[in-house]
Amino acid sequence: MDRIQFPKNFVWGTATAAYQIEGAYDEDGRGMSIWDTFAHTPGKTYNGHTGDVACDSYHRLDEDIALLKELGVRAYRFSIAWPRILPEGRGDVNEKGLEYYHKLVNRLLVNDIEPYCTLYHWDLPQKLQELGGWNSRETVDAFVEYAEAVFGSLGNKIGKWFTINEPWCVSFLSHYLGEHAPGLRDFQLALNVSHHVLLAHGRVVKRFRERGLAGEIGIVPNVEWFEPYSAKEQDVEACARRNGHFNQWFLDPVLKGRYPGYMLQWYEKLGYTVPIQQGDMDEISQPIDFLGINYYSGGVGKHAEQANLLKFEPVDTGFSKTDIYWNIFPEGFYRVLSWIDREYGKIPIYITENGACFYGEFDGERNRDAQRIDYLKKHMIQLHRSIESGVNIRGYFVWSLMDNFEWAYGYSKPFGLVHVDFDTLNRTKKDSYYWYKKFIRQGWLQV
């Protein structure tokens, strides 16, 4: 058996998001978010589940930080709930909301866990949605105002910042496919949102620099990798469009200052345009310090004339799947990281999310989740391949610390290293928790 060794200064962590774990949705001055509205709308989430209580991490902060401490992670990625800070989206700052995040950050630092902070993980204040949401450039200004409030309060305590989590989900999944809040189905609207979200990112990076903060800042796109089913030109081009739509659409503007030309042409042929104004691309492409990359899955795809706007459809070639029905494709992890390295150069990368949904076997005392361990192990091997191949990867965060509110799936899809009983809110460490703890301590993997 071989042993693969990771760099000694490599950052191992885990991640969560505010709406998925905090609960306390109407406490201490927090305003309503689009996810509160969406989850309370009948038929939008599994069995009508909401994030009202979630994991109740708002009240169980010490317990959850103790889990992180025992796990041995060097870093914890969390998000701030915009409506806790600016309940109306703009205007008066809610000091109670800031107090909670000061408490979180202070307790992380005391336990030698570095805070990695995401400014936007999908909980847009409902008041802003009523004024047009991300379809309005006014929301871009509001996001800068929110970021200013957070930077001004926490900027001297947090060294790593992420602006937007998964802009593809914010735009296309939420405004075209309608699966996430606000649940709309309009491709032109989604295209508008994709541009405005990127513009919000760029303006916040610019403001971060202007404030002279000592930390670093980047963005978190989710990426995937699809191989063409055949060498036929149509299949190759269909996969290129999928890559252009999902990956390049959000990476090119940030790192190259332009949208991929072939995708602009494709959308224009279908009658859609991007609402670019003078100076937008310069703002979007403000230099960043690193990329956060979220990777879960990928697969094989081919041309399909009637499939969708991209004329692309996936082909089931026998991949094993997780319990959320996503292909297990660890080689795609290596391939997409290699592609990013070739396409965009040696920008530092943090793997900000990677993990799997598996139910495991829980007897009330022990949660046996060997499939999750196998998934993580296989992806860490591909991570190591990428590092050995020269990809500039600095850290890796397992999604997620604990089972949580998995968006439209409610509490039905567990991703956590820690099991949460959503009736009692008791936490139970899974076998994967102990496996990751041992792995972090030793710093190498037996393969």
C-alpha positions in Angstrom: 0.0 0.0 0.0 1.2 3.5 -0.8 1.0 6.6 1.4 0.3 10.0 0.0 1.6 13.0 2.0 0.0 16.4 1.9 1.9 19.7 2.4 2.5 20.5 6.1 1.0 23.9 5.8 -2.1 22.7 4.0 -5.4 24.1 5.5 -7.9 21.4 6.5 -11.3 22.6 7.4 -15.1 22.2 7.2 -17.9 24.4 6.2 -21.5 25.5 6.9 -23.9 28.3 5.8 -26.0 30.6 8.0 -29.5 29.7 6.9 -28.7 26.0 6.9 -27.6 25.8 10.6 -28.4 28.9 12.6 -32.2 28.9 13.1 -33.4 31.8 15.3 -34.9 33.2 12.2 -36.9 35.9 14.0 -34.7 36.6 17.0 -32.5 39.6 17.9 -33.7 41.8 15.1 -33.1 39.5 12.2 -35.1 40.4 9.1 -36.8 38.0 6.7 -34.8 36.5 3.8 -36.0 35.1 0.5 -35.4 31.6 1.9 -37.7 32.3 4.8 -40.4 33.2 2.3 -39.6 30.4 -0.1 -39.5 27.7 2.6 -42.8 28.9 4.0 -44.5 28.7 0.6 -46.4 25.4 0.3 -44.8 22.9 -2.1 -41.4 24.5 -2.3 -39.4 22.4 0.1 -39.5 18.7 1.1 -42.5 18.2 3.5 -42.7 21.9 4.0 -39.4 22.0 6.0 -38.0 25.4 6.9 -34.8 26.9 8.4 -36.7 28.4 11.3 -34.8 26.2 13.8 -32.4 24.3 11.5 -29.5 23.0 13.8 -30.2 25.8 16.3 -26.5 26.7 16.0 -27.4 30.3 17.0 -28.0 29.0 20.5 -25.6 26.0 20.5 -22.5 27.9 19.4 -20.2 26.5 22.1 -21.3 23.0 21.4 -20.6 23.3 17.7 -17.2 25.0 18.2 -16.3 22.2 20.5 -17.0 19.8 17.7 -14.7 21.8 15.4 -12.0 21.8 18.1 -12.1 18.1 18.7 -12.1 17.5 14.9 -8.8 19.3 14.7 -9.5 21.6 11.8 -7.3 24.6 11.2 -10.2 26.6 9.6 -13.9 26.9 9.6 -15.9 28.4 6.7 -19.2 30.0 7.7 -21.5 32.6 6.2 -23.0 35.7 7.6 -26.8 36.2 7.3 -27.3 39.5 5.5 -30.8 40.0 7.2 -29.2 39.7 10.6 -26.9 42.7 9.8 -29.3 44.8 7.7 -32.8 43.6 8.4 -34.3 45.7 5.6 -31.3 45.0 3.3 -30.1 48.6 3.6 -30.2 51.3 6.3 -29.8 50.8 10.0 -27.3 48.2 11.2 -28.6 45.6 13.6 -25.9 45.5 16.3 -27.3 42.3 17.9 -26.6 40.5 14.6 -23.0 41.7 14.6 -22.6 40.7 18.2 -23.5 37.1 17.3 -20.8 36.9 14.6 -18.2 38.6 16.9 -19.0 35.9 19.5 -18.5 33.2 16.8 -15.3 34.6 15.5 -13.8 35.3 18.9 -14.5 31.7 20.0 -13.0 30.3 16.9 -9.8 32.4 17.4 -9.5 31.4 21.0 -9.6 27.7 19.8 -6.9 28.3 17.1 -9.4 27.9 14.3 -9.1 30.5 11.5 -12.4 32.0 10.4 -13.1 31.9 6.7 -16.1 34.2 6.1 -18.6 34.1 3.2 -20.6 37.3 2.8 -23.4 35.9 0.7 -24.7 32.3 0.9 -28.1 33.0 -0.7 -30.1 34.7 2.1 -31.1 37.9 0.3 -33.2 40.1 2.5 -36.8 39.8 1.5 -37.3 43.6 1.4 -34.7 43.8 -1.4 -36.4 41.0 -3.3 -39.6 43.0 -3.2 -37.7 45.9 -4.9 -36.5 43.7 -7.7 -33.9 41.4 -6.0 -30.8 40.6 -8.0 -32.5 41.7 -11.2 -32.0 45.3 -9.9 -28.7 47.1 -9.9 -29.9 48.7 -6.7 -29.3 45.3 -5.0 -25.6 45.6 -6.1 -25.4 48.8 -4.2 -27.1 47.3 -1.2 -24.6 44.4 -1.2 -21.7 46.9 -1.0 -23.5 48.7 1.9 -23.9 45.4 3.7 -20.3 44.4 3.1 -19.1 47.8 4.4 -21.0 47.2 7.6 -19.4 43.7 8.1 -15.9 44.9 7.1 -16.1 47.9 9.4 -17.1 45.6 12.4 -15.2 42.4 11.7 -12.4 43.4 9.3 -9.7 43.3 11.9 -10.5 39.7 13.0 -11.1 37.8 9.8 -8.3 37.3 7.3 -10.1 35.3 4.6 -13.2 36.6 2.9 -15.5 35.2 0.1 -17.9 37.5 -1.6 -20.6 35.2 -3.3 -21.2 31.5 -2.9 -22.0 29.6 -6.1 -23.2 32.4 -8.4 -24.6 29.8 -10.8 -27.1 28.7 -8.1 -27.9 32.3 -7.3 -28.8 33.0 -10.9 -29.7 30.0 -13.0 -30.8 27.5 -10.4 -32.9 30.1 -8.6 -34.2 32.3 -11.4 -34.4 30.0 -14.4 -34.8 26.4 -13.1 -36.8 27.8 -10.1 -35.5 25.2 -7.7 -34.2 27.6 -5.1 -35.4 30.9 -3.7 -37.0 33.0 -5.1 -38.1 30.2 -7.3 -38.5 32.0 -10.7 -38.3 30.6 -14.2 -37.1 33.1 -16.7 -33.8 32.7 -18.6 -33.3 36.4 -19.4 -33.9 37.2 -15.7 -31.4 34.6 -14.7 -28.9 36.1 -17.2 -29.4 39.5 -15.7 -28.9 38.1 -12.2 -25.7 36.3 -13.2 -24.3 39.7 -14.3 -25.4 41.7 -11.3 -24.1 39.1 -8.9 -20.7 39.2 -10.5 -20.8 43.0 -10.5 -21.7 43.0 -6.8 -18.6 40.7 -6.2 -16.3 43.1 -8.1 -17.5 46.2 -6.3 -17.1 44.6 -2.9 -13.6 43.5 -3.8 -12.8 47.1 -4.8 -14.3 48.4 -1.6 -12.2 45.9 0.4 -9.1 47.2 -1.2 -10.1 50.8 -0.6 -10.5 50.1 3.1 -7.0 48.8 3.2 -8.0 45.6 5.1 -5.1 43.3 5.8 -6.9 40.1 4.8 -7.5 38.4 1.4 -10.7 38.1 -0.6 -12.1 35.9 -3.4 -15.2 34.3 -4.8 -16.7 30.8 -4.7 -18.0 29.4 -7.9 -19.3 25.8 -8.0 -17.8 23.8 -10.8 -18.4 20.4 -12.4 -16.8 18.4 -15.2 -18.6 16.7 -18.1 -16.8 14.5 -20.6 -18.2 14.2 -24.2 -20.0 10.8 -24.7 -18.3 10.5 -28.0 -15.7 12.2 -30.2 -18.5 13.5 -32.5 -18.3 17.2 -33.0 -21.9 17.7 -31.7 -21.1 15.9 -28.4 -17.9 17.8 -27.9 -19.6 21.1 -28.6 -22.5 20.3 -26.3 -20.1 19.6 -23.4 -18.2 22.8 -24.2 -21.5 24.7 -23.9 -22.3 23.1 -20.6 -18.8 24.0 -19.4 -19.2 27.5 -20.7 -22.6 28.0 -19.1 -21.7 26.4 -15.7 -17.9 27.0 -15.2 -16.6 29.7 -17.6 -19.5 32.0 -17.3 -18.5 32.9 -13.8 -14.7 32.4 -14.0 -13.9 34.3 -17.2 -15.4 37.6 -16.2 -13.6 37.6 -12.8 -10.2 36.4 -14.1 -10.2 37.6 -17.7 -12.6 40.5 -17.7 -14.9 39.1 -20.3 -17.6 36.6 -20.8 -16.8 33.5 -23.0 -17.5 34.8 -26.5 -19.0 31.6 -27.8 -21.6 31.6 -25.0 -22.5 35.2 -25.7 -23.1 34.3 -29.3 -25.1 31.3 -28.3 -27.4 33.2 -26.0 -27.7 36.1 -28.5 -28.8 33.6 -31.2 -31.5 32.5 -28.8 -32.6 36.1 -28.2 -30.9 36.8 -24.9 -28.5 39.5 -24.0 -26.4 40.4 -20.9 -27.1 43.8 -19.4 -23.5 45.0 -19.5 -23.0 48.7 -18.9 -19.8 50.7 -19.5 -17.2 49.9 -16.9 -18.9 46.8 -15.6 -16.3 44.3 -16.8 -13.5 46.4 -15.3 -15.3 46.3 -11.9 -16.1 42.6 -12.1 -12.4 41.7 -12.9 -10.9 43.4 -9.8 -7.9 41.3 -8.9 -8.7 38.7 -6.3 -6.4 36.8 -3.9 -7.7 33.3 -4.4 -10.6 31.2 -5.8 -12.9 29.1 -3.6 -13.9 26.1 -5.6 -17.0 23.9 -4.7 -17.0 20.5 -6.4 -19.4 17.6 -6.0 -20.0 15.9 -9.3 -19.9 15.7 -13.0 -20.3 13.0 -15.6 -20.7 12.3 -19.3 -22.8 14.4 -21.7 -24.0 14.5 -25.3 -25.8 16.7 -27.8 -29.6 16.5 -27.6 -31.6 18.7 -29.9 -34.7 19.1 -27.8 -33.1 18.8 -24.3 -32.8 22.5 -23.2 -31.4 25.8 -24.2 -27.9 24.3 -24.3 -28.9 21.3 -26.4 -27.0 19.2 -23.9 -28.1 16.2 -21.8 -26.2 14.0 -19.4 -25.7 10.3 -20.2 -25.8 7.7 -17.4 -22.8 5.5 -18.1 -23.0 3.6 -14.8 -21.6 6.0 -12.3 -22.2 5.1 -8.6 -24.4 7.8 -7.0 -24.8 9.5 -3.7 -28.1 9.5 -1.9 -28.9 12.8 -3.5 -28.6 11.0 -6.8 -25.4 12.9 -7.9 -22.7 10.9 -9.9 -19.6 10.0 -7.9 -16.9 11.2 -10.3 -13.6 11.9 -8.4 -11.6 12.0 -11.6 -13.7 14.9 -12.7 -12.3 16.7 -9.6 -8.8 16.3 -10.9 -9.8 17.3 -14.5 -11.7 20.4 -13.6 -8.8 21.6 -11.3 -6.3 20.9 -14.0 -8.5 22.8 -16.5 -8.7 25.8 -14.2 -4.9 25.7 -13.8 -4.4 25.7 -17.5 -7.0 28.2 -18.3 -6.4 30.8 -15.6 -2.9 30.3 -14.3 -1.5 29.6 -10.9 -4.2 31.5 -8.8 -4.3 30.1 -5.3 -7.3 27.8 -4.8 -9.2 26.7 -1.7 -11.6 23.7 -2.1 -14.3 25.4 -0.1 -16.9 22.6 -0.5 -16.6 18.9 -1.3 -18.6 16.2 0.3 -21.5 13.7 -0.1 -25.0 12.9 0.9 -25.3 9.5 2.4 -27.8 8.3 5.0 -25.5 5.8 6.7 -26.7 3.4 9.4 -27.6 5.0 12.7 -28.5 2.9 15.7 -28.9 5.8 18.2 -25.3 5.7 19.3 -23.1 5.2 16.2 -23.5 6.4 12.7 -21.7 4.1 10.2 -21.2 6.1 7.0 -18.5 4.1 5.2 -19.7 5.4 1.8 -19.0 9.0 2.9 -15.5 8.0 4.0 -14.9 6.3 0.6 -16.1 9.4 -1.2 -13.9 11.7 0.7 -10.9 9.4 0.4 -11.3 9.1 -3.4 -11.6 12.9 -3.8 -8.6 13.5 -1.6 -6.5 11.3 -3.8 -7.6 13.4 -6.8 -6.8 16.5 -4.7 -3.3 15.1 -4.1 -2.9 14.4 -7.9 -3.8 18.0 -8.6 -1.2 19.3 -6.0 1.5 17.0 -7.4 0.6 18.3 -10.9 1.3 21.9 -9.8 -2.2 23.2 -9.2 -1.9 25.9 -6.5 -4.3 24.4 -3.9 -3.9 25.8 -0.4 -6.7 24.1 1.5 -9.8 21.8 1.6 -13.1 22.1 3.4 -15.5 19.2 3.8 -19.1 20.0 3.3 -20.5 19.9 5.9 -19.7 19.9 9.6 -23.2 18.6 10.4 -26.4 17.5 8.8 -28.5 20.6 8.1 -31.3 22.3 6.1 -30.4 21.1 2.6 -32.3 23.9 0.8 -35.3 22.5 -1.2 -34.6 19.0 0.2 -35.2 20.2 3.7 -33.8 17.9 6.3 -34.0 14.8 4.1 -30.4 14.8 2.6 -27.6 14.5 5.2 -24.1 15.8 4.2 -22.7 16.1 7.7 -19.7 14.6 9.5 -22.0 15.0 12.5 -25.5 13.5 12.7 -28.2 15.9 13.9 -31.5 14.6 15.3 -33.9 17.3 14.2 -36.4 16.5 16.8 -34.0 16.7 19.8 -31.1 18.6 18.0 -28.7 16.2 19.6 -25.4 15.9 17.7 -23.7 12.5 17.2 -20.3 12.2 15.6 -20.3 9.9 12.6 -17.6 7.4 11.6 -16.5 9.9 8.9 -16.0 12.5 11.7 -13.5 10.2 13.4 -11.9 9.3 10.1 -11.4 12.9 9.1 -10.0 13.7 12.6 -7.4 11.0 12.3 -6.5 12.1 8.8 -6.0 15.7 9.8 -3.8 14.6 12.7 -1.5 12.4 10.6 -1.5 14.5 7.4 -1.3 11.5 5.1 -3.5 9.0 3.4 -3.0 5.3 2.9 -4.1 4.2 -0.6 
